[in-house]
């Protein structure tokens, strides 16, 4: 059973999102194949989800992701004493940055510029073509996430949103919008988690089979 089949088996209501989940996976694959990275953002519980996604991408999730022989050799060449230790403890990574985690920078932008620019400023600074921005908002109307999406689009980043059933204003601002069919904030967030878990597992399988 594939990861998507497992997802739908457990959460049959997400069948309505199936085509968008697959589209998001293709966007992310293309981004990583092109040498890009993922940026994530959200507010409140969605901020925790933004960090959670990064945690699954940057190290082993369902597999250990051992390093290649070439990387192992480079570490040994750099340090005969510690190279083996480093090589055995590092894991393959899919580069990702959570935009919600920079507390000093977030407070500086909010205080000196505008609170709704806390993510947009970082997208402008970090973002490059072939990167992907993932924005999470249960309403689809979080202004700071919307601003980040618009900056991402202006500079050639791929864009994915995870929202509630309508997609809100974000739906028209991103390449793919996964609108989960739930009404309350907790219920929407409960369905975002298995969606991004499935995406992270599929990416891990693709790049670290």
C-alpha positions as CSV (number, residue, x, y, z in Angstrom):
1,X,0.0,0.0,0.0
2,X,1.4,3.4,-1.0
3,X,1.7,6.3,1.5
4,X,-1.3,8.0,-0.2
5,X,-3.4,4.9,0.0
6,X,-2.5,4.5,3.7
7,X,-3.5,8.2,4.2
8,X,-6.9,7.8,2.5
9,X,-7.6,4.5,4.2
10,X,-7.1,6.2,7.6
11,X,-8.7,9.5,6.7
12,X,-11.3,8.7,3.9
13,X,-12.6,12.3,4.0
14,X,-9.2,13.4,2.5
15,X,-10.2,11.7,-0.8
16,X,-11.5,15.2,-1.7
17,X,-7.9,16.5,-1.5
18,X,-6.2,13.6,-3.3
19,X,-5.4,15.4,-6.6
20,X,-4.0,18.4,-4.7
21,X,-1.8,16.2,-2.4
22,X,-0.4,14.5,-5.4
23,X,0.2,17.9,-7.1
24,X,2.0,19.2,-4.0
25,X,4.2,16.1,-4.0
26,X,5.2,16.7,-7.6
27,X,6.0,20.4,-6.8
28,X,8.2,19.4,-3.9
29,X,10.0,16.7,-5.9
30,X,10.7,19.2,-8.7
31,X,11.9,21.7,-6.1
32,X,14.4,19.3,-4.6
33,X,15.5,17.9,-7.9
34,X,16.3,21.4,-9.0
35,X,18.5,22.0,-5.9
36,X,15.9,24.0,-4.0
37,X,14.8,24.0,-0.4
38,X,11.5,24.3,1.5
39,X,10.4,27.2,3.6
40,X,7.5,26.8,6.0
41,X,5.3,29.3,7.9
42,X,2.1,29.5,9.9
43,X,0.7,30.9,13.1
44,X,-0.2,29.3,16.4
45,X,-0.8,25.6,16.0
46,X,0.1,26.0,12.3
47,X,3.5,27.5,13.4
48,X,4.1,24.2,15.3
49,X,3.2,22.3,12.2
50,X,5.6,24.5,10.1
51,X,8.4,23.4,12.5
52,X,7.2,19.8,12.5
53,X,7.5,19.6,8.7
54,X,11.1,20.8,8.9
55,X,11.9,18.2,11.5
56,X,10.7,15.4,9.2
57,X,12.6,16.7,6.1
58,X,15.9,17.5,7.7
59,X,16.7,14.1,9.1
60,X,15.5,10.5,9.0
61,X,11.8,10.2,9.3
62,X,10.8,6.6,8.5
63,X,14.3,5.5,7.4
64,X,17.8,6.2,8.6
65,X,19.1,7.9,5.4
66,X,22.8,6.8,5.6
67,X,25.4,8.9,3.8
68,X,26.9,7.9,0.5
69,X,30.4,6.6,0.3
70,X,31.6,9.8,-1.3
71,X,30.3,11.9,1.6
72,X,31.8,9.4,4.1
73,X,35.2,9.7,2.3
74,X,35.1,13.6,2.5
75,X,34.5,13.4,6.2
76,X,37.4,11.0,6.7
77,X,39.7,13.2,4.6
78,X,38.7,16.2,6.8
79,X,39.2,14.4,10.1
80,X,40.9,11.0,10.4
81,X,40.1,11.0,14.1
82,X,36.4,11.9,14.0
83,X,35.4,11.2,10.3
84,X,33.9,7.8,11.0
85,X,31.9,9.2,14.0
86,X,30.6,12.1,11.9
87,X,29.7,9.9,9.0
88,X,27.8,7.4,11.1
89,X,25.8,10.1,12.9
90,X,24.9,12.4,10.1
91,X,21.9,11.6,8.0
92,X,20.7,12.5,4.5
93,X,18.6,15.7,4.5
94,X,16.0,17.5,2.4
95,X,16.9,21.2,3.1
96,X,14.1,23.1,4.9
97,X,13.8,26.2,7.0
98,X,11.0,27.1,9.4
99,X,10.3,30.8,9.2
100,X,8.5,30.8,12.6
101,X,11.6,30.0,14.6
102,X,13.7,33.2,14.4
103,X,12.4,34.9,17.6
104,X,14.8,37.9,17.5
105,X,14.2,38.5,13.8
106,X,10.5,38.1,14.0
107,X,10.2,40.6,16.9
108,X,12.5,43.1,15.1
109,X,10.4,42.9,11.9
110,X,7.1,43.2,13.8
111,X,8.4,46.1,15.8
112,X,10.4,48.0,13.2
113,X,8.4,47.3,10.0
114,X,5.1,45.5,10.3
115,X,3.8,42.4,12.0
116,X,2.3,41.1,8.8
117,X,5.7,41.1,7.1
118,X,7.5,38.7,9.5
119,X,7.4,35.8,6.9
120,X,7.5,37.9,3.7
121,X,10.9,39.5,4.8
122,X,12.4,36.1,5.3
123,X,11.1,34.7,2.0
124,X,12.7,37.7,0.3
125,X,16.0,37.0,2.0
126,X,16.1,33.2,1.9
127,X,14.0,32.5,-1.2
128,X,15.5,31.4,-4.5
129,X,14.0,30.0,-7.7
130,X,13.3,26.3,-7.3
131,X,12.6,26.7,-3.6
132,X,9.1,26.0,-2.3
133,X,7.1,27.9,0.3
134,X,4.6,25.9,2.3
135,X,2.1,28.2,4.2
136,X,-0.3,26.8,6.7
137,X,-3.5,28.6,7.7
138,X,-6.7,27.0,8.9
139,X,-8.8,30.0,7.6
140,X,-6.6,30.6,4.5
141,X,-6.7,34.3,5.4
142,X,-3.6,34.8,7.6
143,X,-2.3,38.1,6.4
144,X,1.4,37.3,7.2
145,X,1.2,34.0,5.3
146,X,-0.6,35.7,2.3
147,X,2.2,38.4,2.1
148,X,4.8,35.7,2.2
149,X,3.1,33.8,-0.7
150,X,2.9,37.0,-2.8
151,X,6.6,37.7,-2.3
152,X,7.4,34.0,-3.1
153,X,5.4,34.2,-6.4
154,X,7.1,37.5,-7.4
155,X,10.5,35.9,-7.1
156,X,9.8,32.5,-8.8
157,X,9.3,30.2,-5.8
158,X,6.9,27.3,-5.9
159,X,4.0,27.8,-3.4
160,X,1.8,25.3,-1.5
161,X,-0.9,26.1,1.1
162,X,-2.6,23.9,3.6
163,X,-5.9,25.3,4.7
164,X,-9.5,24.6,5.7
165,X,-12.3,23.7,3.3
166,X,-12.6,27.0,1.4
167,X,-8.9,27.8,1.0
168,X,-9.7,31.4,1.8
169,X,-7.6,34.1,0.1
170,X,-4.6,31.9,0.0
171,X,-6.2,29.6,-2.6
172,X,-5.7,32.1,-5.4
173,X,-2.1,32.9,-4.3
174,X,-0.5,29.5,-4.5
175,X,0.3,26.8,-7.0
176,X,-1.4,24.1,-5.0
177,X,-3.9,24.6,-2.1
178,X,-4.8,21.5,-0.1
179,X,-8.1,22.4,1.5
180,X,-9.0,19.8,4.1
181,X,-12.7,19.1,4.6
182,X,-13.1,20.1,8.3
183,X,-14.7,23.1,10.0
184,X,-13.1,23.8,13.3
185,X,-9.5,24.9,13.8
186,X,-8.5,21.8,15.8
187,X,-10.2,19.5,13.2
188,X,-8.4,21.2,10.3
189,X,-5.0,21.0,12.1
190,X,-5.6,17.3,12.9
191,X,-6.0,16.6,9.2
192,X,-3.0,18.8,8.1
193,X,-0.7,16.6,10.1
194,X,-1.3,13.3,8.3
195,X,-1.2,15.2,5.0
196,X,2.2,16.6,5.5
197,X,3.4,13.3,7.1
198,X,2.4,11.5,3.9
199,X,4.2,14.1,1.8
200,X,7.4,13.9,3.9
201,X,7.3,10.1,3.8
202,X,6.8,10.1,0.0
203,X,9.7,12.5,-0.4
204,X,12.0,10.4,1.8
205,X,11.1,7.3,-0.2
206,X,11.8,9.2,-3.5
207,X,15.2,10.6,-2.5
208,X,16.5,8.0,0.0
209,X,15.0,4.8,-1.2
